[in-house]
């Protein structure tokens, strides 16, 4: 079931206002993935506790000195085709939303699934993401 677009505006803006590009079509996803620069792709969601910690955690994490060059998001439950296309680029990982994929050289090098977001604070989510950045993008 698709959510009413007006319901999602604040949830979208929480990421776009922090510099994330919205990918709303499969072609946009493929073009984004094809860019070999490092990137963070957030599978956004309306899920209460998980999305409520994921978005703030992501916003905190991108303040870290070591961070991906590009930031993008797809919205599960709204941008269905784009979300499906994004997930096809990491089909070996079970779908979950919200979730966060770290790309380097066009492939996923790390992934933060919903079960590692649920029940945790935004600060803990941010710490996990910053550790991923350091591990895969650090000097």
Backbone as CSV, one residue per row, in Angstrom:
resi,resn,N_x,N_y,N_z,CA_x,CA_y,CA_z,C_x,C_y,C_z
1,UNK,0.837,-1.191,0.000,0.000,0.000,0.000,0.876,1.247,0.000
2,UNK,0.570,2.148,-0.873,1.309,3.405,-0.957,0.768,4.374,0.092
3,UNK,1.679,5.109,0.694,1.299,6.107,1.690,0.952,7.410,0.989
4,UNK,0.045,8.203,1.571,-0.251,9.505,0.970,1.025,10.364,0.935
5,UNK,1.354,10.938,-0.216,2.595,11.710,-0.345,2.741,12.817,0.692
6,UNK,1.644,13.469,1.048,1.734,14.576,2.011,2.170,14.103,3.404
7,UNK,1.880,12.866,3.729,2.304,12.297,5.013,3.821,12.174,5.093
8,UNK,4.447,11.957,3.955,5.879,11.681,3.920,6.757,12.916,3.777
9,UNK,6.169,14.064,3.514,6.966,15.273,3.273,7.962,15.530,4.406
10,UNK,7.550,15.550,5.674,8.544,15.812,6.725,9.613,14.725,6.827
11,UNK,9.238,13.489,6.546,10.190,12.384,6.614,11.204,12.467,5.478
12,UNK,10.767,12.928,4.332,11.679,13.122,3.198,12.608,14.303,3.488
13,UNK,12.016,15.400,3.964,12.782,16.622,4.206,13.833,16.446,5.295
14,UNK,13.614,15.513,6.201,14.605,15.283,7.250,15.942,14.866,6.639
15,UNK,15.903,14.181,5.504,17.134,13.799,4.822,17.521,14.800,3.727
16,UNK,16.568,15.250,2.932,16.921,16.166,1.839,17.466,17.481,2.388
17,UNK,16.974,17.932,3.530,17.490,19.177,4.112,18.924,19.012,4.615
18,UNK,19.378,17.766,4.747,20.752,17.486,5.170,21.655,17.185,3.975
19,UNK,21.129,17.352,2.758,21.959,17.183,1.573,21.761,15.894,0.800
20,UNK,20.783,15.087,1.171,20.507,13.844,0.458,19.700,14.130,-0.793
21,UNK,20.066,13.462,-1.883,19.287,13.527,-3.122,18.245,12.426,-3.082
22,UNK,17.035,12.752,-3.503,15.998,11.730,-3.595,16.094,11.034,-4.941
23,UNK,16.111,9.720,-4.893,16.093,8.905,-6.101,14.692,8.307,-6.175
24,UNK,13.931,8.721,-7.163,12.530,8.311,-7.221,12.220,7.386,-8.395
25,UNK,13.211,7.137,-9.239,13.002,6.241,-10.377,14.135,5.210,-10.440
26,UNK,13.884,4.071,-11.047,14.954,3.078,-11.212,16.155,3.631,-11.977
27,UNK,15.920,4.446,-13.006,17.034,5.016,-13.766,17.908,5.911,-12.900
28,UNK,17.285,6.705,-12.028,18.064,7.553,-11.126,18.928,6.696,-10.198
29,UNK,18.379,5.598,-9.723,19.134,4.693,-8.849,20.328,4.123,-9.606
30,UNK,20.103,3.613,-10.803,21.194,3.029,-11.581,22.286,4.060,-11.878
31,UNK,21.890,5.274,-12.202,22.873,6.325,-12.468,23.672,6.642,-11.209
32,UNK,22.995,6.692,-10.072,23.679,6.990,-8.810,24.671,5.878,-8.475
33,UNK,24.249,4.636,-8.589,25.120,3.504,-8.269,26.309,3.453,-9.229
34,UNK,26.102,3.800,-10.489,27.169,3.737,-11.490,28.312,4.704,-11.192
35,UNK,28.045,5.769,-10.468,29.094,6.714,-10.068,29.985,6.003,-9.056
36,UNK,31.266,5.949,-9.317,32.184,5.168,-8.484,32.598,5.885,-7.197
37,UNK,32.216,7.157,-7.026,32.534,7.856,-5.780,31.780,7.193,-4.629
38,UNK,32.332,7.284,-3.448,31.669,6.686,-2.288,30.287,7.307,-2.106
39,UNK,29.365,6.514,-1.588,28.005,7.004,-1.412,27.276,6.306,-0.290
40,UNK,26.357,7.030,0.310,25.500,6.495,1.352,24.073,6.535,0.837
41,UNK,23.429,5.371,0.809,22.049,5.275,0.338,21.170,4.845,1.496
42,UNK,20.213,5.696,1.851,19.286,5.413,2.935,17.969,4.933,2.345
43,UNK,17.530,3.746,2.792,16.190,3.284,2.472,15.300,3.874,3.569
44,UNK,14.644,4.967,3.252,13.810,5.679,4.214,12.511,4.910,4.421
45,UNK,11.835,5.194,5.536,10.645,4.429,5.896,9.773,5.240,6.833
46,UNK,8.496,4.857,6.886,7.598,5.474,7.865,7.608,4.728,9.188
47,UNK,8.306,3.615,9.247,8.365,2.804,10.461,8.727,3.688,11.649
48,UNK,7.914,3.663,12.679,8.047,4.546,13.827,9.389,4.540,14.524
49,UNK,9.642,3.544,15.340,10.849,3.573,16.170,12.112,3.477,15.336
50,UNK,12.112,2.635,14.320,13.325,2.455,13.533,13.634,3.699,12.706
51,UNK,12.655,4.205,11.977,12.896,5.390,11.161,13.144,6.606,12.039
52,UNK,12.518,6.657,13.192,12.722,7.770,14.115,14.134,7.834,14.641
53,UNK,14.841,6.739,14.653,16.243,6.715,15.064,17.176,6.720,13.862
54,UNK,16.725,6.139,12.747,17.579,6.067,11.561,17.868,7.460,11.005
55,UNK,16.848,8.234,10.742,17.067,9.543,10.122,17.928,10.446,10.998
56,UNK,17.621,10.603,12.287,18.507,11.441,13.109,19.920,10.870,13.222
57,UNK,20.043,9.558,13.292,21.360,8.934,13.371,22.182,9.186,12.118
58,UNK,21.543,9.082,10.970,22.219,9.345,9.699,22.662,10.802,9.648
59,UNK,21.787,11.708,10.047,22.135,13.136,10.034,23.339,13.418,10.932
60,UNK,23.401,12.763,12.079,24.561,12.933,12.961,25.817,12.368,12.319
61,UNK,25.704,11.190,11.733,26.866,10.491,11.180,27.528,11.268,10.048
62,UNK,26.740,11.956,9.237,27.345,12.647,8.091,28.087,13.917,8.502
63,UNK,28.059,14.245,9.790,28.863,15.351,10.298,30.303,14.902,10.565
64,UNK,30.531,13.595,10.536,31.844,13.004,10.802,32.831,13.448,9.718
65,UNK,34.078,13.703,10.089,35.061,14.134,9.084,35.269,13.129,7.943
66,UNK,35.190,11.851,8.244,35.264,10.824,7.210,33.836,10.433,6.864
67,UNK,33.435,10.761,5.659,32.053,10.475,5.251,32.002,10.251,3.757
68,UNK,30.930,9.622,3.279,30.802,9.382,1.837,30.702,10.692,1.050
69,UNK,31.150,10.628,-0.190,31.120,11.802,-1.062,29.702,12.152,-1.503
70,UNK,28.842,11.127,-1.613,27.483,11.334,-2.129,26.466,10.790,-1.143
71,UNK,25.313,11.438,-1.096,24.231,11.045,-0.195,22.942,10.943,-0.995
72,UNK,22.234,9.829,-0.838,20.974,9.655,-1.566,20.003,8.843,-0.718
73,UNK,18.744,8.899,-1.116,17.701,8.171,-0.399,16.608,7.720,-1.366
74,UNK,16.028,6.575,-1.056,14.801,6.102,-1.691,13.808,5.884,-0.556
75,UNK,12.529,5.937,-0.866,11.518,5.828,0.179,10.690,4.570,-0.015
76,UNK,10.907,3.600,0.865,10.122,2.357,0.832,8.664,2.698,1.092
77,UNK,7.775,2.052,0.369,6.348,2.300,0.543,5.845,3.485,-0.264
78,UNK,6.730,4.190,-0.923,6.323,5.313,-1.761,7.005,5.240,-3.125
79,UNK,8.333,5.233,-3.120,9.088,5.143,-4.370,9.389,3.668,-4.611
80,UNK,8.331,2.918,-4.839,8.420,1.458,-4.881,9.402,0.942,-5.922
81,UNK,9.337,1.439,-7.159,10.219,0.956,-8.217,11.679,1.330,-7.942
82,UNK,11.886,2.548,-7.455,13.247,2.983,-7.123,13.804,2.155,-5.970
83,UNK,12.983,1.884,-4.976,13.419,1.081,-3.834,13.764,-0.334,-4.282
84,UNK,12.934,-0.897,-5.123,13.199,-2.241,-5.646,14.507,-2.268,-6.439
85,UNK,14.736,-1.249,-7.250,15.969,-1.174,-8.032,17.173,-1.028,-7.106
86,UNK,17.043,-0.193,-6.089,18.147,-0.031,-5.131,18.474,-1.366,-4.477
87,UNK,17.452,-2.063,-4.029,17.671,-3.352,-3.366,18.271,-4.384,-4.313
88,UNK,18.018,-4.249,-5.607,18.595,-5.196,-6.562,20.121,-5.072,-6.614
89,UNK,20.650,-3.942,-6.206,22.096,-3.740,-6.195,22.764,-4.380,-4.979
90,UNK,21.951,-4.845,-4.050,22.476,-5.613,-2.912,21.492,-6.730,-2.577
91,UNK,21.167,-7.506,-3.622,20.152,-8.559,-3.521,20.541,-9.671,-2.554
92,UNK,21.817,-9.782,-2.242,22.276,-10.812,-1.294,21.932,-10.450,0.151
93,UNK,21.411,-9.229,0.358,21.019,-8.766,1.690,19.497,-8.720,1.742
94,UNK,18.922,-9.303,2.788,17.460,-9.320,2.923,16.920,-7.888,2.987
95,UNK,15.801,-7.632,2.298,15.213,-6.290,2.333,14.825,-5.894,3.752
96,UNK,15.135,-4.668,4.096,14.687,-4.129,5.375,14.605,-2.618,5.241
97,UNK,13.653,-2.065,5.955,13.534,-0.611,5.948,13.057,-0.158,7.332
98,UNK,13.688,0.886,7.806,14.778,1.599,7.167,16.063,0.786,7.215
99,UNK,16.986,1.193,6.346,18.310,0.591,6.326,19.241,1.557,5.613
100,UNK,20.545,1.271,5.705,21.533,2.170,5.129,22.610,1.335,4.454
101,UNK,22.903,1.665,3.192,23.935,0.971,2.431,25.083,1.932,2.139
102,UNK,26.293,1.481,2.417,27.493,2.253,2.103,28.103,1.686,0.828
103,UNK,28.225,2.535,-0.192,28.778,2.143,-1.488,30.193,2.680,-1.655
104,UNK,31.015,1.882,-2.289,32.355,2.311,-2.685,32.656,1.618,-4.006
105,UNK,33.103,2.376,-4.975,33.388,1.835,-6.297,32.192,1.099,-6.907
106,UNK,30.983,1.600,-6.637,29.780,1.056,-7.241,29.214,-0.191,-6.595
107,UNK,29.795,-0.633,-5.476,29.279,-1.817,-4.783,29.078,-1.518,-3.300
108,UNK,28.170,-2.263,-2.693,27.918,-2.108,-1.263,29.069,-2.744,-0.495
109,UNK,29.682,-1.956,0.377,30.776,-2.473,1.198,30.353,-2.675,2.652
110,UNK,29.236,-2.082,3.033,28.704,-2.286,4.383,27.228,-1.930,4.363
111,UNK,26.512,-2.458,5.349,25.058,-2.308,5.365,24.570,-2.294,6.809
112,UNK,23.704,-1.357,7.108,23.094,-1.268,8.429,21.608,-1.596,8.271
113,UNK,21.206,-2.821,8.640,19.807,-3.229,8.467,18.930,-2.731,9.623
114,UNK,17.658,-2.852,9.428,16.690,-2.399,10.422,16.938,-3.007,11.803
115,UNK,17.283,-4.286,11.871,17.431,-4.899,13.193,18.578,-4.292,13.989
116,UNK,19.520,-3.596,13.312,20.601,-2.911,14.027,20.251,-1.449,14.295
117,UNK,19.034,-1.052,13.937,18.542,0.302,14.192,17.479,0.279,15.282
118,UNK,16.566,-0.676,15.200,15.462,-0.793,16.155,15.960,-0.886,17.591
119,UNK,15.295,-0.171,18.474,15.603,-0.270,19.895,16.898,0.406,20.302
120,UNK,17.521,1.135,19.388,18.773,1.817,19.682,18.543,3.315,19.574
121,UNK,19.440,4.078,20.140,19.333,5.532,20.065,19.916,6.036,18.750
122,UNK,19.564,7.253,18.401,20.134,7.882,17.209,21.652,7.967,17.340
123,UNK,22.140,8.221,18.539,23.584,8.306,18.764,24.263,6.966,18.495
124,UNK,23.638,5.871,18.901,24.212,4.550,18.643,24.217,4.228,17.146
125,UNK,23.152,4.594,16.462,23.094,4.408,15.014,24.203,5.228,14.360
126,UNK,24.360,6.473,14.781,25.408,7.337,14.230,26.788,6.734,14.475
127,UNK,27.017,6.195,15.652,28.315,5.579,15.958,28.600,4.403,15.021
128,UNK,27.604,3.572,14.787,27.780,2.447,13.862,28.133,2.939,12.457
129,UNK,27.431,3.971,12.007,27.691,4.498,10.669,29.079,5.134,10.583
130,UNK,29.466,5.883,11.595,30.790,6.510,11.579,31.890,5.453,11.591
131,UNK,31.673,4.359,12.308,32.645,3.258,12.295,32.734,2.647,10.890
132,UNK,31.598,2.530,10.210,31.603,2.038,8.824,32.394,2.992,7.934
133,UNK,32.183,4.288,8.099,32.892,5.282,7.281,34.400,5.150,7.508
134,UNK,34.791,5.094,8.770,36.222,4.988,9.094,36.828,3.731,8.509
135,UNK,36.113,2.609,8.636,36.638,1.330,8.174,36.810,1.302,6.656
136,UNK,35.825,1.811,5.928,35.832,1.651,4.475,36.296,2.880,3.700
137,UNK,36.246,4.051,4.327,36.565,5.276,3.601,37.770,6.013,4.188
138,UNK,38.222,5.567,5.351,39.356,6.231,6.007,40.638,6.057,5.218
139,UNK,41.581,6.897,5.542,42.867,6.887,4.819,43.668,5.631,5.012
